[in-house]
Amino acid sequence: MGSLTVYRAASDPINVYGGAGGNVAAIEDMETLEATIRLAADDVQQACGSIALALGQARGNLLLWLPPQKPWEVVEDLRNGWYTVNMHSIVTTLADTVRQARDQYEQAEADAIEALEGLDKSRFAVNGALKVLFLLNPFLAAGLNIDVLQFSALVNWISHGFHGESFNMGEYVRANHENIVMALGPMALLADQANGLSTEAVAEGLANLNNIAKYGDGLNTAVTAGTAACIRPVTNAEGLVRDLGVVAAPSGGESHIAITKLTDADGQVRWLVEIPGTRVTDFIPGENPADMHTNVQAITGDSNGIAVATVQAMVDAGIAPDEPVMLAGHSQGGIVAAGLAADPSFTEAFDVSAVLTAGSPVSLLTPAKTVQVLSLEHEEDFMPALSGGRNQAGRNQTTVTRKLTDASDPAVRDTINDDLPGHAVSAYADTAAIVDANTDNASLQEWKKAAEPFFDQDATAEQTIYTAERLPAVDPVEQESERLQQKQMPKLSPGIE
């Protein structure tokens, strides 16, 4: 969890936990200090033993060389050397004191987590209810007048997602194809009667089966580069989040990925990769990979179309392995960004320094320790909670939470009334501005240290917007053959593709 500290900027409070200033980092530091002190105690003991042995062997000879005027004073000084063995006990006691302090920190952390467990109980209650719904979902789907396949997929995903288990839509359909068809058949006969399921909904469900057969796991994607344009570089977290809103196509529009090449006055090249949120709300894979199908996969760190497309765009842009990269994403884009930062093969292929996520469920993802991650979340936004728990709070994982009812700007408070309460990019940009204004939180400062090189106002910025498209699935052998023919496309781990 990490220490929870409230800060104010423009009269608006935020909560900060995790990161370099959190309890987890403090506990790690104390463990390291304790180990170092105990090693020092062993070194002192060994050194004192050597001194004592040498003194014992030389004592008689030394008496012959003592100045006659103060012989016993010198002997006494030598005898005191024997007492230095007590230093081992003193240093060991110091290590024990550090251990006690560490245990107190750990207990405080455990107490804080226990106090917050009540916040998560509703999630587990919902999970149990959803398992019951899963057994009855064909009938409930009929009553809700939505197609059975969509509802089955949604309930199955959520019930699995709360436990961090992966869910493959293609495998689900193949395993349940007969049951789905059997469920659709009787409902088609009863259409427009007691269950209220229309023949159109049944037809749509069958069409979805064909779509899944066409696109498979949805990982076969392609990207098309737009025209590169010189832009004014973003100079802080607020500007970056606002730019995510600019890069994104309108709802229902294309899937975009923006890659900006930053060149500073010394010729150092850095790259900023921006991944917007969900564009279409279909759980069934289609041509646009920025869909709910991708969310289903990405939330548990599984392979997904947007992650594959992002890697394709980065390779096409020519990002070198030694050139620093920062990833940023809103909603779905944040899940993908955090997932890439958690994939060892990706972080070996690219030098990722920092990640910024806004309104993204990322609690199941553990980034590489070399990557500083900042996650922005609003209490009114239910999206970040979809991964089923609080974010991890390692030294490199900082989370900022905010209650929008406390916002001083009426426009920010009004986002609570949106269809997706508190999820707007504009609201998250306002929260990012509070982060920018903070100057004393250790966790935020550590993230800023990693992110600031990408906020160089004097850098030359050239941005290319890529459009991602999902292609029909191909045979795995054929897909590998095509990969080998592409230019240096990194072979990523199963978590990405």
C-alpha positions as CSV (number, residue, x, y, z in Angstrom):
1,M,0.0,0.0,0.0
2,G,2.5,2.6,1.1
3,S,2.3,5.8,3.1
4,L,-0.8,7.9,2.5
5,T,-0.2,11.7,2.5
6,V,-2.5,14.5,1.6
7,Y,-1.3,17.5,-0.4
8,R,-3.0,20.6,-1.6
9,A,-2.5,22.7,-4.7
10,A,-5.0,25.4,-5.7
11,S,-7.0,24.2,-2.5
12,D,-7.5,20.7,-4.1
13,P,-6.3,17.7,-2.0
14,I,-4.8,14.6,-3.4
15,N,-3.7,11.3,-1.8
16,V,-0.3,9.9,-2.6
17,Y,0.7,6.3,-1.8
18,G,3.5,4.0,-2.9
19,G,6.7,5.1,-4.6
20,A,10.1,6.2,-3.2
21,G,8.4,7.9,-0.2
22,G,6.0,5.1,0.7
23,N,6.1,2.6,3.5
24,V,7.2,-0.2,1.2
25,A,10.3,1.7,0.2
26,A,11.0,2.6,3.8
27,I,10.8,-1.0,4.9
28,E,13.1,-2.0,2.0
29,D,15.6,0.7,3.1
30,M,15.5,-0.5,6.7
31,E,16.0,-4.1,5.6
32,T,19.1,-3.1,3.6
33,L,20.4,-0.9,6.5
34,E,20.0,-3.8,8.9
35,A,21.8,-6.2,6.7
36,T,24.6,-3.7,6.2
37,I,25.0,-3.1,10.0
38,R,25.1,-6.9,10.7
39,L,27.8,-7.3,8.1
40,A,29.7,-4.5,9.8
41,A,29.3,-6.2,13.1
42,D,30.8,-9.3,11.7
43,D,33.7,-7.3,10.3
44,V,34.3,-5.6,13.6
45,Q,34.3,-9.0,15.4
46,Q,36.8,-10.4,13.0
47,A,39.0,-7.3,13.2
48,C,38.9,-7.2,17.0
49,G,39.8,-10.9,17.1
50,S,42.8,-10.3,14.9
51,I,43.9,-7.4,17.1
52,A,43.5,-9.3,20.3
53,L,45.5,-12.2,18.9
54,A,48.3,-9.9,17.8
55,L,48.4,-8.1,21.2
56,G,48.5,-11.4,23.0
57,Q,51.5,-12.6,21.0
58,A,53.4,-9.3,21.2
59,R,52.6,-8.3,24.8
60,G,55.8,-9.6,26.3
61,N,58.0,-8.1,23.7
62,L,56.2,-4.7,23.9
63,L,56.9,-4.4,27.6
64,L,60.7,-4.4,26.8
65,W,60.2,-1.4,24.5
66,L,57.9,0.7,26.8
67,P,59.2,4.1,27.9
68,P,60.4,3.7,31.5
69,Q,58.6,6.8,32.8
70,K,55.0,5.5,32.0
71,P,55.1,1.7,31.4
72,W,51.8,0.9,33.1
73,E,49.9,3.6,31.4
74,V,50.9,2.1,28.0
75,V,50.1,-1.4,29.1
76,E,46.7,-0.2,30.2
77,D,46.1,1.3,26.8
78,L,47.0,-2.0,25.2
79,R,44.7,-3.8,27.6
80,N,41.9,-1.5,26.5
81,G,42.3,-2.8,23.0
82,W,41.0,-6.1,24.2
83,Y,37.8,-4.5,25.1
84,T,37.1,-3.5,21.5
85,V,35.5,-6.9,21.1
86,N,32.5,-5.4,22.8
87,M,32.0,-3.4,19.6
88,H,30.4,-6.4,18.0
89,S,27.7,-6.5,20.6
90,I,27.1,-2.8,20.3
91,V,26.8,-2.9,16.5
92,T,24.6,-5.9,16.7
93,T,22.3,-4.1,19.1
94,L,22.0,-1.3,16.6
95,A,21.0,-3.8,13.9
96,D,18.4,-5.2,16.3
97,T,17.0,-1.7,16.8
98,V,16.7,-1.1,13.1
99,R,14.9,-4.5,12.8
100,Q,12.4,-3.4,15.5
101,A,11.8,-0.1,13.7
102,R,11.3,-2.1,10.5
103,D,8.8,-4.4,12.2
104,Q,6.9,-1.4,13.5
105,Y,6.6,0.0,10.0
106,E,5.5,-3.3,8.7
107,Q,2.8,-3.6,11.4
108,A,1.6,-0.1,10.6
109,E,1.4,-1.0,7.0
110,A,-0.6,-4.2,7.8
111,D,-2.9,-2.2,10.0
112,A,-3.5,0.4,7.2
113,I,-4.2,-2.4,4.7
114,E,-6.7,-4.0,7.1
115,A,-8.4,-0.7,7.6
116,L,-8.9,-0.4,3.9
117,E,-10.0,-3.9,3.3
118,G,-13.6,-2.9,3.8
119,L,-13.3,-0.8,0.6
120,D,-12.7,-3.9,-1.4
121,K,-15.3,-6.1,0.2
122,S,-18.0,-4.9,-2.2
123,R,-15.8,-6.0,-5.1
124,F,-15.6,-9.6,-3.8
125,A,-19.4,-9.6,-3.1
126,V,-20.0,-8.6,-6.7
127,N,-17.6,-11.3,-7.8
128,G,-19.6,-14.0,-6.0
129,A,-22.8,-12.6,-7.4
130,L,-21.4,-12.6,-10.9
131,K,-20.5,-16.3,-10.6
132,V,-24.2,-17.0,-10.0
133,L,-25.1,-14.8,-12.9
134,F,-22.8,-16.7,-15.1
135,L,-24.8,-19.9,-14.6
136,L,-28.0,-18.1,-15.4
137,N,-26.7,-15.6,-17.9
138,P,-28.5,-16.9,-21.1
139,F,-31.8,-16.4,-19.4
140,L,-30.8,-13.0,-17.9
141,A,-29.5,-11.9,-21.2
142,A,-32.9,-12.7,-22.7
143,G,-34.6,-10.7,-20.1
144,L,-32.2,-7.7,-20.6
145,N,-32.8,-8.0,-24.4
146,I,-29.1,-8.1,-25.2
147,D,-27.4,-10.9,-27.2
148,V,-26.3,-13.9,-25.2
149,L,-22.8,-14.1,-26.4
150,Q,-22.0,-10.5,-25.4
151,F,-23.4,-11.0,-21.9
152,S,-21.7,-14.4,-21.4
153,A,-18.4,-12.9,-22.4
154,L,-18.8,-9.9,-20.1
155,V,-19.8,-11.9,-17.0
156,N,-17.1,-14.5,-17.6
157,W,-14.4,-11.8,-18.0
158,I,-15.4,-9.9,-14.8
159,S,-15.7,-13.1,-12.7
160,H,-12.2,-14.1,-13.9
161,G,-10.7,-10.7,-13.8
162,F,-11.3,-10.3,-10.0
163,H,-8.9,-13.1,-9.5
164,G,-6.4,-11.9,-12.0
165,E,-6.9,-14.9,-14.2
166,S,-6.6,-14.5,-18.0
167,F,-9.6,-14.9,-20.3
168,N,-9.3,-15.8,-24.0
169,M,-12.5,-15.0,-25.8
170,G,-11.6,-17.4,-28.7
171,E,-11.1,-20.3,-26.3
172,Y,-14.3,-19.4,-24.5
173,V,-16.4,-19.5,-27.6
174,R,-14.7,-22.7,-28.9
175,A,-15.3,-24.4,-25.5
176,N,-18.9,-23.2,-25.2
177,H,-19.9,-23.1,-28.8
178,E,-22.5,-25.9,-28.5
179,N,-24.0,-24.5,-25.3
180,I,-24.2,-21.0,-26.8
181,V,-26.0,-22.2,-29.9
182,M,-28.3,-24.3,-27.8
183,A,-29.1,-21.3,-25.7
184,L,-29.7,-19.1,-28.7
185,G,-32.0,-21.7,-30.4
186,P,-34.8,-21.9,-27.9
187,M,-34.7,-18.2,-27.3
188,A,-35.1,-17.6,-31.0
189,L,-38.3,-19.7,-30.9
190,L,-39.5,-17.8,-27.9
191,A,-38.5,-14.4,-29.4
192,D,-40.9,-11.5,-28.7
193,Q,-42.7,-13.6,-26.1
194,A,-42.1,-13.9,-22.3
195,N,-38.3,-13.5,-22.5
196,G,-38.4,-10.5,-24.7
197,L,-35.3,-11.6,-26.8
198,S,-35.7,-10.4,-30.4
199,T,-34.7,-12.5,-33.4
200,E,-32.4,-9.6,-34.4
201,A,-30.4,-10.1,-31.1
202,V,-30.1,-13.9,-31.8
203,A,-28.9,-13.1,-35.3
204,E,-26.4,-10.7,-33.9
205,G,-25.1,-13.3,-31.5
206,L,-24.5,-15.7,-34.3
207,A,-22.8,-13.0,-36.3
208,N,-20.5,-12.4,-33.3
209,L,-19.5,-16.1,-33.4
210,N,-18.4,-15.6,-37.0
211,N,-16.4,-12.5,-36.0
212,I,-14.5,-14.4,-33.4
213,A,-13.8,-17.1,-35.9
214,K,-12.5,-14.4,-38.3
215,Y,-10.3,-12.5,-35.9
216,G,-9.4,-15.2,-33.4
217,D,-7.5,-13.8,-30.4
218,G,-7.4,-10.4,-32.1
219,L,-3.6,-10.1,-32.0
220,N,-3.0,-9.8,-35.8
221,T,-2.8,-6.0,-36.2
222,A,-1.2,-3.5,-38.6
223,V,-0.4,0.2,-38.2
224,T,-0.3,3.0,-40.8
225,A,1.8,6.1,-40.1
226,G,0.4,9.5,-40.7
227,T,2.5,12.5,-41.8
228,A,5.1,13.6,-39.2
229,A,4.5,17.1,-37.9
230,C,6.6,19.4,-35.8
231,I,4.7,20.3,-32.6
232,R,5.3,22.2,-29.4
233,P,6.6,19.7,-26.8
234,V,4.6,19.0,-23.7
235,T,6.3,20.4,-20.7
236,N,4.6,18.7,-17.7
237,A,2.3,16.0,-16.7
238,E,-0.8,18.1,-17.2
239,G,0.2,18.9,-20.8
240,L,0.8,15.2,-21.5
241,V,-2.6,14.1,-20.2
242,R,-4.3,16.9,-22.2
243,D,-2.4,15.8,-25.3
244,L,-3.8,12.3,-24.9
245,G,-7.2,13.8,-25.4
246,V,-6.0,15.6,-28.5
247,V,-4.4,12.4,-30.0
248,A,-7.5,10.3,-29.4
249,A,-10.1,10.0,-32.1
250,P,-13.7,10.7,-31.2
251,S,-15.6,7.9,-29.6
252,G,-16.3,5.2,-32.1
253,G,-13.4,6.5,-34.2
254,E,-10.1,5.1,-35.2
255,S,-7.5,3.6,-32.9
256,H,-4.5,6.1,-32.7
257,I,-1.0,5.8,-31.2
258,A,1.1,8.9,-31.1
259,I,4.9,8.7,-31.1
260,T,6.9,11.9,-30.6
261,K,10.6,12.1,-31.3
262,L,12.3,14.6,-28.9
263,T,15.8,15.9,-29.7
264,D,17.4,18.2,-27.1
265,A,20.1,20.8,-27.6
266,D,22.8,18.3,-27.2
267,G,21.4,15.9,-29.8
268,Q,20.1,13.4,-27.3
269,V,17.0,11.6,-28.7
270,R,14.1,10.6,-26.5
271,W,10.7,9.2,-27.4
272,L,7.2,9.9,-26.0
273,V,4.6,7.2,-26.8
274,E,0.9,8.1,-26.2
275,I,-1.9,5.6,-26.2
276,P,-5.5,6.9,-25.9
277,G,-8.4,5.0,-24.4
278,T,-11.1,2.7,-25.7
279,R,-12.8,3.8,-28.9
280,V,-15.5,1.1,-29.4
281,T,-17.3,-0.8,-26.7
282,D,-17.7,-4.2,-28.4
283,F,-16.5,-7.3,-26.5
284,I,-16.4,-9.2,-29.7
285,P,-13.2,-8.5,-31.7
286,G,-13.6,-6.4,-34.8
287,E,-11.5,-4.2,-37.1
288,N,-10.8,-1.6,-34.4
289,P,-8.4,-3.1,-31.8
290,A,-9.2,-0.3,-29.3
291,D,-12.2,-2.2,-28.1
292,M,-13.4,-4.0,-25.0
293,H,-11.9,-7.2,-26.3
294,T,-8.5,-5.6,-25.8
295,N,-9.4,-4.4,-22.3
296,V,-10.4,-8.0,-21.4
297,Q,-6.9,-9.2,-22.4
298,A,-4.8,-6.2,-21.3
299,I,-6.2,-5.9,-17.7
300,T,-4.5,-9.1,-16.7
301,G,-1.3,-8.5,-18.7
302,D,-2.3,-10.9,-21.6
303,S,-1.5,-10.4,-25.2
304,N,-3.7,-7.7,-26.8
305,G,-4.1,-5.9,-30.1
306,I,-3.2,-2.4,-29.0
307,A,0.0,-3.6,-27.3
308,V,1.1,-5.4,-30.5
309,A,0.2,-2.3,-32.5
310,T,2.2,-0.1,-30.2
311,V,5.3,-2.2,-30.6
312,Q,4.8,-2.2,-34.4
313,A,4.6,1.6,-34.3
314,M,7.7,2.0,-32.2
315,V,9.6,-0.3,-34.5
316,D,8.4,1.6,-37.5
317,A,9.4,4.9,-35.9
318,G,12.9,3.6,-35.6
319,I,13.3,3.8,-31.8
320,A,16.8,2.5,-30.9
321,P,17.4,0.2,-27.9
322,D,19.5,2.9,-26.1
323,E,17.1,5.8,-26.6
324,P,15.0,6.6,-23.5
325,V,11.2,6.1,-23.9
326,M,8.3,7.3,-21.8
327,L,4.8,5.7,-22.2
328,A,1.6,7.5,-21.3
329,G,-2.0,6.3,-21.6
330,H,-5.6,7.2,-20.6
331,S,-8.0,4.4,-19.6
332,Q,-7.2,1.5,-22.0
333,G,-4.1,3.2,-23.1
334,G,-2.8,3.3,-19.5
335,I,-3.4,-0.5,-19.1
336,V,-1.4,-1.2,-22.2
337,A,1.4,1.2,-21.2
338,A,1.7,-0.4,-17.8
339,G,1.5,-3.9,-19.3
340,L,4.3,-3.1,-21.7
341,A,6.4,-1.8,-18.8
342,A,5.8,-5.0,-17.0
343,D,6.9,-7.2,-19.9
344,P,10.6,-8.2,-19.6
345,S,11.0,-8.7,-23.3
346,F,9.7,-5.2,-24.0
347,T,11.9,-3.5,-21.5
348,E,14.9,-5.4,-22.9
349,A,14.0,-4.2,-26.4
350,F,13.3,-0.6,-25.4
351,D,14.8,1.7,-22.7
352,V,11.6,2.6,-20.8
353,S,12.2,5.3,-18.1
354,A,8.8,6.4,-17.1
355,V,5.1,5.7,-17.4
356,L,2.0,7.8,-16.7
357,T,-1.5,6.2,-16.5
358,A,-4.8,8.0,-16.0
359,G,-8.0,6.3,-15.0
360,S,-6.6,2.8,-15.7
361,P,-7.0,-0.5,-13.9
362,V,-3.4,-1.5,-13.4
363,S,-3.3,-3.3,-10.0
364,L,-2.4,-6.7,-11.5
365,L,0.6,-5.3,-13.4
366,T,4.1,-5.2,-12.0
367,P,6.4,-2.9,-13.9
368,A,10.2,-3.5,-14.2
369,K,12.0,-1.9,-11.3
370,T,13.9,0.4,-13.6
371,V,10.6,2.1,-14.7
372,Q,9.0,4.8,-12.7
373,V,5.2,4.6,-12.9
374,L,2.7,7.2,-11.8
375,S,-1.0,6.3,-11.8
376,L,-3.8,8.9,-11.5
377,E,-7.1,7.8,-10.2
378,H,-10.4,9.5,-9.1
379,E,-12.6,8.1,-6.4
380,E,-15.7,8.6,-8.5
381,D,-14.2,6.8,-11.5
382,F,-15.0,3.1,-11.3
383,M,-12.6,2.2,-14.2
384,P,-9.4,1.8,-12.1
385,A,-11.2,-0.6,-9.8
386,L,-11.9,-3.1,-12.6
387,S,-8.7,-4.9,-11.9
388,G,-10.1,-5.9,-8.5
389,G,-7.8,-4.2,-6.0
390,R,-5.5,-1.3,-5.0
391,N,-2.4,-0.7,-7.0
392,Q,0.9,-2.2,-5.9
393,A,3.1,0.2,-3.9
394,G,6.6,-0.6,-4.8
395,R,9.4,1.9,-4.8
396,N,8.8,2.7,-8.5
397,Q,5.0,2.6,-8.3
398,T,3.3,5.8,-7.2
399,T,-0.5,6.3,-7.1
400,V,-2.3,9.6,-6.8
401,T,-6.0,9.4,-5.8
402,R,-8.4,12.4,-5.7
403,K,-12.0,13.0,-4.7
404,L,-13.5,15.2,-7.4
405,T,-16.3,16.5,-5.1
406,D,-13.4,18.5,-3.5
407,A,-12.3,20.1,-6.8
408,S,-12.3,23.9,-6.8
409,D,-13.1,24.0,-10.5
410,P,-16.8,23.5,-11.2
411,A,-16.1,22.0,-14.6
412,V,-14.0,19.3,-13.0
413,R,-16.7,18.6,-10.4
414,D,-19.3,18.4,-13.2
415,T,-17.4,15.4,-14.8
416,I,-18.9,13.4,-11.9
417,N,-22.2,13.6,-13.9
418,D,-20.7,12.2,-17.1
419,D,-21.8,8.8,-18.4
420,L,-18.4,7.5,-17.1
421,P,-18.2,9.6,-13.8
422,G,-14.9,11.2,-13.2
423,H,-13.2,9.5,-16.2
424,A,-12.8,12.5,-18.5
425,V,-9.3,13.3,-19.8
426,S,-9.9,16.9,-18.8
427,A,-10.5,15.9,-15.2
428,Y,-7.3,13.8,-15.1
429,A,-5.3,16.7,-16.7
430,D,-6.5,18.9,-13.8
431,T,-5.3,16.2,-11.3
432,A,-1.9,16.0,-13.2
433,A,-1.6,19.8,-12.7
434,I,-1.7,19.2,-8.9
435,V,1.1,16.7,-9.3
436,D,3.1,19.3,-11.3
437,A,2.6,21.8,-8.5
438,N,3.8,19.5,-5.7
439,T,7.4,20.0,-4.6
440,D,7.8,18.1,-1.4
441,N,6.5,14.5,-1.8
442,A,9.4,12.1,-2.2
443,S,7.4,9.7,-4.4
444,L,6.2,12.3,-6.8
445,Q,9.7,13.9,-7.0
446,E,11.2,10.5,-7.9
447,W,8.7,10.1,-10.7
448,K,9.3,13.6,-11.9
449,K,13.1,13.0,-12.0
450,A,12.5,10.2,-14.5
451,A,9.8,12.1,-16.5
452,E,11.4,15.6,-16.7
453,P,13.8,14.8,-19.5
454,F,10.7,14.2,-21.7
455,F,9.3,17.6,-20.7
456,D,12.1,19.7,-22.3
457,Q,10.5,22.9,-23.6
458,D,13.6,23.6,-25.8
459,A,13.6,20.2,-27.4
460,T,12.6,19.7,-31.1
461,A,9.4,17.6,-31.2
462,E,8.3,15.7,-34.2
463,Q,5.1,13.7,-33.8
464,T,3.7,10.9,-35.9
465,I,0.2,9.5,-35.3
466,Y,-0.3,5.9,-36.2
467,T,-3.7,4.3,-37.0
468,A,-4.0,0.7,-35.8
469,E,-6.2,-1.9,-37.5
470,R,-7.1,-5.4,-36.6
471,L,-6.6,-8.0,-39.4
472,P,-8.2,-11.4,-39.8
473,A,-6.4,-14.1,-37.8
474,V,-3.6,-16.1,-39.5
475,D,-2.2,-19.5,-39.0
476,P,0.5,-19.4,-36.2
477,V,3.1,-20.9,-38.5
478,E,2.3,-18.5,-41.3
479,Q,2.4,-15.6,-38.7
480,E,5.8,-16.6,-37.5
481,S,7.1,-16.8,-41.1
482,E,5.8,-13.3,-41.7
483,R,7.4,-12.0,-38.5
484,L,10.8,-13.2,-39.6
485,Q,10.5,-11.3,-42.8
486,Q,9.7,-8.0,-41.0
487,K,12.5,-5.6,-39.9
488,Q,13.8,-6.4,-36.4
489,M,10.4,-6.9,-34.9
490,P,11.2,-7.9,-31.2
491,K,9.8,-11.2,-30.2
492,L,8.0,-10.4,-27.0
493,S,6.9,-12.6,-24.2
494,P,3.5,-14.3,-24.0
495,G,2.2,-11.3,-22.0
496,I,2.4,-9.1,-25.1
497,E,2.5,-11.3,-28.2
